Amino acid sequence: MSHIAEVQSATFERLPLLTWMRKNLFNTWGNSVLTLITGWLIFIIGRGLLVWVFTQAEWEVIGANLRLFLLGQYPITQVWRIWLSLLLLAFLSGNALSLWGRKGRAAGRFAVALVVTLLLLMLAPVGIEARGWLLALVFLIGLGWFMGRSATRRMRQVITVGFIIWPPIFILLLRGLTPADGLLPLVGTNLWGGLLLTFMLTVVGIVFSFPLGVLLALGRRSQLRIVRWVSIGYIELIRGVPLITILFMAQLMLPLFLPTGITIDRIIRAMVGITLFSAAYLAENVRGGLQAIPKGQFEAAYALGLSGLHTMGLIVMPQALRLVIPILVGQFIALFKDTALVAIVGLLDLVGIAKTVLAQPEFLGLQREVYAFVSLLYWVFSYAMSYVSIRLESSLGIGQR
Amino acid sequence: MSPSKEPIIICRDVHKSFGDFQALRGINMEVQPAEVIVIFGPSGSGKSTFIRTINRLEEHQRGQIIVDGIELDHDLRNIEKIRAETGMVFQQFNLFPHLTVLQNITLATIWVRKWAKEKAEKKALELLERVGIPEQAGKYPGQLSGGQQQRVAIARALAMEPKIMLFDEPTSALDPEMIKEVLDVMTELAKSGMTMLVVTHEMGFARAVADRMFFFDKGEIVETGTPKDLFERPKEARTKLFLSQILQH
């Protein structure tokens, strides 16, 4: 790390502008030519982009369909349920950030960034009601933050439990319980869409493929031949097939194997496909981490009388997973973007919704605007995941030199 | 040491090979409670392999090993029982880098002995006091010097209140100025009446502390006796040669 910091400080050394340019951009004839060519290219592309974004692009298509992009066809009268679960999440996050971030400033900065983002979103054309909800979110983050400051050990447990039960609560709220005239009318998964669906596919993919992948990684190293063969067979089979074919198989072929009368929800089928696909890759990444753990760690644990299970769970796996965090996050980011393939099998995720928006007669020919917006959304969340992973790495890096 | 007691370790005709290489060719040894045994010999002589068979980090292929009345066989429960009664200290320390010093020491008492956390931590702090580094409890192994790490490793093994301590070249990976601090801890431990098997080339330590010494070569015990016997009147030519080589410096 330290020599990287040195290199950076060397490049960002404060020099008068002209001296800096001579040193870094025009130090030889060849570099001067390259500088001029690249500068010209950046100018052309940048100008084209800015002119398009500010004068030519018709952004009304985004504003008019914003709800569609974010939530798909989720009924407008029931959107409060999503907001409600977000409020709970905001409270938990605010609380967690102040509880766990007491030592460093990073958590504080993160909380501020979150609040600023929410406040900026209020400037977007989202309607008065959404602005009210956004304000409530900000308020709950703040409330959680201040409650977290004076919290006890017990509070940490409550918050941890809160995070664990949040996903089921969210899905329950989203799906509903009662018939149409009740308090929480059922909303079929065919109405879930947009960014909401993309998130659901990603989160379910991550949450379920992680344990499955870890088990497969262990299975591949198992002493038991059958277990090892099954794991290797599974991993190599799945890795040899593109995700899109797995998604097609889940949609088209799975029903053939099920008894008549039993149907599985199409979204669940996609989730299963994504999970099975991701698990195979995850298994190989985790195996890489396991192989990096020295034999001495196993021996020291065994010598203390720890069982094989304890050795794996307390000594080997925590170290192996820590080693592969960057790789796993990379894989989760890829998974997030790969969910876009479900659009091809007819689900209305972010990309699927983009296609339906573009099919409306009044928005024909606005591909550039729509796909630019969709790309921006993907980028924002991918970058956020990447950023959190870097923070996680540095906070877990204690004591590892 | 009272020779009338039952031996705590009995090894009879222990054989072990790695493929074609015969690491141990019929080792016989009996160790009494509270005895301090030093094992030495050239590299590849099988001395490390031998003490690793006693807690079954290596499996022996022929012969018999009985530790504290339990015979080592394929029964995993026996193996885990013996391992819990036998502390081991490694050449490379093998501390758990993701856990603090305190967590390293309390891990086995909490998960194997099922002690309450408070009791385990109290014991760990006592042991850190005993090995002379109570102020390092909250640090991670990577923040300590080699000598400090090895003392933590000794404390970690002692936390289980073992009946036997095995040391596999505990000072070989240390810088010279740190060897003494580790040997001091081991000497104190030997005086407290712990049964110890130590693979080492620290002949000063052996002379001062060992009850008996075993010279290993090519997977066999070449010669055994008290330090006095071996240092002053070694019988075998191989022992003489080896001792003269390591005592030259």
Interface residues (C-beta under 8 A of the other chain):
Chain A: P294 G296 Q297 E299 A300 A301 Y302 A303 L304 G305 L306 S307 H310 L314 I315 P318 Q319 R322 I398 G399 Q400 R401
Chain B: N55 L57 E80 K81 R83 A84 T86 G87 M88 F90 Q92 N94 L95 F96 P97 H98 T100 L107 A108 W111 V112 K139 Y140 P141 G142 Q143 A153 R156 A157 M160
